[in-house]
Amino acid sequence: MSNDASNTATHTSDTPQLLLEHHLKELRLPTMLREYDHIARQCAVEQVDYPRYLLRMTELELLDRERRAIDRRVRQAKFPVVKTLDSFDFLAVPSVNKTLVLELARSEFLARRENVLLLGNSGTGKTHIALALGLAACQQGHRVRFTTTAALVSELIEARDDEKLLRFQKQIASYELLIVDELGFVPLSKTGAELLFEMLSQRYERGSTLITSNLPFQEWTDILGSERLTAALLDRLTHHVHILEMNGDSYRLKQSRRKRPPSSER
């Protein structure tokens, strides 16, 4: 066979594969593009028919697409770290209602636009559970945003100063779950408290809000600076709410003590 004929035959035999890869790229099916040849060889050995080959390919694509979607939602949530309930030691914090936590992890409260309040002294794992519930919501297809109270208030003030407050409020309102951590750690300015109140009020019966605080309700006035504002906010937050009380010795301190080597006797 002449060189020209050989090149033509090679080009012809390669064309279906090249076209297939082109089509898979255009259809945005990266997993099928990556795996089609390997799965085809596997199915040939196992004598799997064409429909089952296609079934395997589409299952792989769907599984990988869902994994990528979860990864994207987790990135958008802006979690400082990823935490799961599997790594939370419920025995170390006996005051926490484990049954309620596991129920909330199913994320059904989001469809009902219910809120969650985690209250208790520092170090009892409030942020850990908040992060774990946020991750569970992401894994179940919900849009989540995590922030601290101080960071959220700072963003609200900056957006107001840049005349972008309405846009920022709409962005926050689009999340099915807003997690606001550490309410009570830093007193808020009058402006900051009012902007936070407005933000949280806008979510009333429109989206779920999860708040962690080291202060009991009667001390929230010290942070918000106004009894009227505090009463109005609590009225909205507690209308449809699940409250987790997490009091006791510091969870972090217990973990630290467990890791510390015993002191040697002198």
Secondary structure, DSSP 8 states (H G I E B T S, - for coil): --HHHHHHHHHHHHHHHHHHHHHHHHTT-HHHHHHHHHHHHHHHHHT--HHHHHHHHHHHHHHHHHHHHHHHHHHHHT-SS---GGG--GGG-TTS-HHHHHHHTTTHHHHTT-EEEEE-STTSSHHHHHHHHHHHHHHTT--EEEEEHHHHHHHHHHHHHTT-HHHHHHHHHT-SEEEEEEETSS---HHHHHHHHHHHHHTTTTSEEEEEESS-GGGHHHHHS-HHHHHHHHHHHTTSEEEEE--SS-HHHHHHHHHS------
